[in-house]
Amino acid sequence: MEYVYSALLLHKAGKKMTAKAMDGILTAAGVDPDKNRIKALLAALKDVDIDEALKGAAMPMAVAAPAGVTAAAAEPAAKGKKKGKKKGKKEEEEKEEEFTAGLGSLFG
């Protein structure tokens, strides 16, 4: 995800997305950049209109509840679940899609 974040940061700042610029952002963030992953992401984003992609992915952000309320609400729900139940692949993919779509609201 940090590679995507670096691309979004460059886009938001109005800078050109280059391997050198992404490398610099990742290094500044304490990440050891992988040149191949940077190249792959740049190739994937070559023909993408990021503004349009962000508009299509924008979702309203949920308001975070205070930590005490969240923990208290989670306990009854956790007791009702069966132990050892594995999440389905489809459910995991849906959650990942929701998370990725939520990223668009950060750069709206």
Summary of the structure (lengths in Angstrom):
residues: 108
radius of gyration: 18.1
end to end distance: 18.1
largest distance: 50.7
contacts: 226
relative contact order: 0.13
helix: 69%
strand: 0%
